[in-house]
Amino acid sequence: MISNRLFEAHETHSNGATFQSPDGQYKVQVNMIGFVDDMYSAVNKFEEKKDRIEEFLKRAQFDAQLWSDLLHSRGGALKLPKVKSHMIHFGFDKTGTPVMLEPEEYHRIEVDGNDGDGKVELKPLGPNTARKMLGCHKEPSGTNKQAFEQVELNAMKKAKKVYNMNE
């Protein structure tokens, strides 16, 4: 019940991300997706071509800090080793095909986990690097290589248990 109220507060005050169909008919605002205290949030601004990456980083930092502060207000704290981010931006290859770019060194945000250790600098993961979210390994590029490796590893562990039980 408390988590639900924290999610509502975050939705009210955060930047979030808006996604819409190409014709503009369908539009959805996503501020966070969460389960108990695990969450995923997003920031974007497709229609603002003039916005620079620094503006997106400020929005992401604000939303992450807001969540940390909300957790702290209820006696909780971010588990900073679990905090991960992706910054998805595109460039074009020689043929004009859009490609996801690796984050630059300055593409970082700072978050105070409210744990007494001060602010921690978070560098975004590259588009081919998966992050674990709500039990699933996902990465923006869509290769799902790490997700496959995790499923394979889990399946092999379970198969070995079954095999050992039958000996």
The 8 nearest C-alpha neighbors of each residue, nearest first, counted from 0:
[[1, 3, 2, 4, 5, 35, 6, 7],
 [0, 2, 4, 3, 5, 73, 6, 35],
 [3, 1, 5, 4, 0, 35, 6, 36],
 [2, 4, 6, 0, 1, 5, 7, 35],
 [5, 3, 7, 1, 6, 2, 8, 0],
 [4, 6, 2, 8, 7, 3, 9, 69],
 [7, 5, 3, 9, 4, 8, 2, 10],
 [8, 6, 4, 10, 5, 9, 11, 3],
 [9, 7, 5, 11, 10, 6, 4, 12],
 [10, 8, 6, 12, 7, 11, 13, 5],
 [9, 11, 7, 8, 30, 13, 12, 6],
 [12, 10, 8, 9, 13, 7, 6, 14],
 [11, 13, 9, 10, 8, 14, 65, 62],
 [14, 12, 62, 9, 10, 15, 11, 30],
 [15, 13, 58, 42, 62, 16, 12, 30],
 [16, 14, 30, 42, 41, 29, 13, 28],
 [15, 17, 42, 43, 29, 41, 28, 30],
 [18, 16, 28, 27, 29, 19, 43, 15],
 [19, 17, 27, 26, 28, 16, 20, 29],
 [20, 18, 26, 25, 23, 27, 21, 17],
 [19, 21, 23, 25, 22, 24, 26, 18],
 [22, 20, 23, 19, 24, 25, 18, 26],
 [21, 23, 20, 24, 25, 19, 26, 18],
 [24, 22, 20, 21, 25, 19, 26, 18],
 [25, 23, 22, 20, 26, 19, 21, 27],
 [26, 24, 20, 19, 23, 27, 22, 18],
 [25, 27, 19, 18, 20, 24, 23, 28],
 [28, 26, 18, 17, 19, 29, 25, 16],
 [27, 29, 17, 16, 18, 30, 15, 26],
 [30, 28, 16, 15, 31, 17, 27, 41],
 [31, 29, 15, 10, 40, 41, 16, 28],
 [32, 30, 40, 39, 29, 33, 38, 41],
 [33, 31, 39, 38, 40, 30, 34, 29],
 [34, 32, 38, 37, 39, 31, 35, 36],
 [33, 35, 37, 36, 38, 32, 133, 2],
 [36, 34, 2, 37, 33, 3, 38, 1],
 [35, 37, 34, 38, 2, 33, 70, 77],
 [38, 36, 34, 33, 35, 133, 39, 132],
 [37, 39, 33, 32, 36, 34, 31, 40],
 [38, 40, 32, 31, 33, 41, 132, 37],
 [39, 41, 31, 30, 32, 38, 15, 42],
 [40, 42, 16, 15, 30, 31, 43, 29],
 [41, 43, 16, 15, 59, 14, 58, 55],
 [44, 42, 16, 45, 17, 41, 55, 15],
 [43, 45, 46, 47, 16, 17, 42, 50],
 [46, 44, 47, 43, 48, 17, 18, 16],
 [45, 47, 44, 48, 49, 43, 50, 17],
 [48, 46, 49, 45, 44, 50, 51, 43],
 [47, 49, 50, 46, 45, 51, 44, 52],
 [48, 50, 47, 51, 46, 52, 54, 45],
 [51, 49, 48, 47, 54, 52, 55, 44],
 [50, 52, 53, 54, 49, 55, 48, 56],
 [51, 53, 55, 54, 56, 50, 106, 88],
 [52, 54, 56, 51, 55, 57, 106, 50],
 [55, 53, 57, 52, 56, 51, 50, 58],
 [56, 54, 58, 52, 57, 53, 59, 43],
 [55, 57, 53, 59, 54, 58, 60, 52],
 [58, 56, 60, 54, 55, 59, 61, 53],
 [59, 57, 55, 61, 56, 60, 62, 54],
 [60, 58, 56, 62, 61, 57, 42, 63],
 [59, 61, 57, 63, 58, 108, 62, 64],
 [60, 62, 58, 64, 59, 63, 65, 57],
 [61, 63, 65, 59, 13, 64, 60, 58],
 [64, 62, 60, 66, 65, 61, 59, 67],
 [65, 63, 67, 61, 66, 62, 110, 60],
 [64, 66, 62, 68, 63, 67, 61, 69],
 [65, 67, 69, 63, 64, 68, 70, 62],
 [68, 66, 64, 70, 65, 69, 77, 112],
 [69, 67, 71, 65, 66, 70, 64, 72],
 [68, 70, 66, 72, 71, 67, 65, 5],
 [71, 69, 75, 67, 68, 72, 73, 76],
 [70, 72, 75, 68, 74, 73, 76, 69],
 [73, 71, 69, 70, 74, 68, 75, 67],
 [74, 72, 71, 70, 75, 69, 1, 76],
 [75, 73, 71, 72, 70, 76, 69, 113],
 [76, 74, 71, 70, 73, 77, 72, 67],
 [77, 75, 71, 70, 112, 113, 114, 67],
 [76, 78, 112, 79, 67, 75, 70, 113],
 [77, 79, 81, 80, 76, 82, 112, 114],
 [78, 80, 82, 81, 77, 112, 119, 83],
 [81, 79, 82, 78, 83, 77, 121, 119],
 [82, 80, 79, 78, 83, 77, 131, 130],
 [83, 81, 79, 80, 78, 84, 77, 121],
 [84, 82, 81, 130, 123, 85, 124, 121],
 [85, 83, 123, 124, 86, 82, 122, 121],
 [84, 86, 123, 124, 87, 125, 126, 83],
 [87, 85, 123, 88, 84, 102, 124, 125],
 [86, 88, 85, 99, 89, 126, 100, 139],
 [89, 87, 99, 100, 86, 90, 101, 102],
 [88, 90, 99, 98, 100, 97, 91, 87],
 [89, 91, 98, 97, 100, 99, 92, 88],
 [90, 92, 97, 95, 96, 98, 93, 89],
 [91, 93, 95, 96, 94, 97, 98, 90],
 [94, 92, 95, 91, 96, 97, 90, 98],
 [93, 95, 92, 96, 91, 97, 98, 90],
 [96, 94, 91, 92, 93, 97, 90, 98],
 [95, 97, 91, 92, 94, 98, 93, 90],
 [96, 98, 91, 90, 89, 95, 92, 99],
 [99, 97, 89, 90, 91, 100, 96, 92],
 [100, 98, 89, 88, 90, 126, 87, 101],
 [99, 101, 89, 88, 98, 90, 102, 126],
 [100, 102, 125, 103, 126, 99, 124, 88],
 [103, 101, 106, 125, 100, 123, 104, 86],
 [102, 104, 106, 105, 101, 107, 100, 123],
 [103, 105, 106, 102, 107, 122, 123, 101],
 [104, 106, 103, 107, 102, 122, 108, 53],
 [107, 105, 103, 104, 102, 122, 123, 108],
 [108, 106, 122, 121, 105, 123, 120, 109],
 [107, 109, 121, 60, 120, 56, 110, 122],
 [110, 108, 120, 119, 118, 121, 60, 111],
 [109, 111, 118, 119, 64, 112, 120, 108],
 [112, 110, 118, 113, 117, 119, 64, 109],
 [111, 113, 77, 114, 67, 76, 110, 79],
 [114, 112, 111, 115, 76, 71, 67, 117],
 [113, 115, 112, 116, 76, 117, 111, 77],
 [114, 116, 117, 113, 112, 111, 118, 76],
 [115, 117, 114, 118, 113, 112, 111, 119],
 [118, 116, 111, 115, 119, 112, 113, 114],
 [119, 117, 111, 110, 109, 120, 112, 116],
 [118, 120, 110, 109, 111, 121, 117, 112],
 [119, 121, 109, 108, 107, 110, 122, 118],
 [122, 120, 108, 107, 109, 119, 123, 83],
 [121, 123, 107, 106, 124, 120, 108, 84],
 [124, 122, 84, 85, 86, 121, 107, 125],
 [123, 125, 85, 128, 84, 122, 126, 83],
 [124, 126, 101, 128, 127, 102, 123, 85],
 [125, 127, 139, 140, 128, 138, 101, 99],
 [128, 126, 125, 140, 138, 129, 139, 142],
 [129, 127, 125, 126, 138, 124, 130, 145],
 [130, 128, 138, 137, 136, 145, 127, 131],
 [129, 131, 136, 137, 132, 138, 128, 83],
 [130, 132, 136, 135, 134, 137, 129, 133],
 [133, 131, 135, 134, 130, 136, 39, 137],
 [132, 134, 135, 131, 37, 34, 38, 33],
 [133, 135, 132, 131, 136, 130, 137, 37],
 [136, 134, 132, 131, 133, 137, 146, 130],
 [135, 137, 131, 146, 130, 129, 132, 145],
 [138, 136, 129, 130, 135, 131, 143, 146],
 [137, 139, 129, 128, 140, 127, 141, 126],
 [140, 138, 126, 141, 127, 137, 87, 85],
 [141, 139, 126, 127, 142, 138, 99, 143],
 [140, 142, 143, 139, 138, 137, 127, 144],
 [141, 143, 144, 140, 127, 138, 139, 145],
 [144, 142, 146, 141, 145, 147, 137, 138],
 [143, 145, 147, 142, 146, 148, 129, 141],
 [146, 144, 148, 147, 143, 149, 129, 136],
 [145, 147, 136, 143, 149, 148, 144, 150],
 [148, 146, 150, 144, 145, 149, 151, 143],
 [147, 149, 145, 151, 146, 150, 152, 144],
 [150, 148, 152, 146, 151, 147, 153, 145],
 [149, 151, 153, 147, 152, 148, 154, 146],
 [152, 150, 148, 154, 149, 153, 147, 155],
 [153, 151, 149, 155, 150, 154, 148, 156],
 [152, 154, 150, 156, 155, 151, 149, 157],
 [153, 155, 151, 157, 152, 156, 158, 150],
 [156, 154, 158, 152, 157, 153, 159, 151],
 [157, 155, 153, 159, 154, 158, 152, 160],
 [156, 158, 160, 154, 159, 155, 161, 153],
 [157, 159, 155, 161, 160, 156, 154, 162],
 [160, 158, 162, 156, 157, 161, 163, 155],
 [161, 159, 157, 163, 158, 162, 164, 156],
 [160, 162, 158, 164, 159, 163, 157, 165],
 [161, 163, 159, 165, 164, 160, 158, 166],
 [164, 162, 160, 165, 166, 161, 159, 158],
 [163, 165, 161, 162, 166, 160, 159, 158],
 [164, 166, 162, 163, 161, 160, 159, 158],
 [165, 163, 164, 162, 161, 160, 159, 158]]
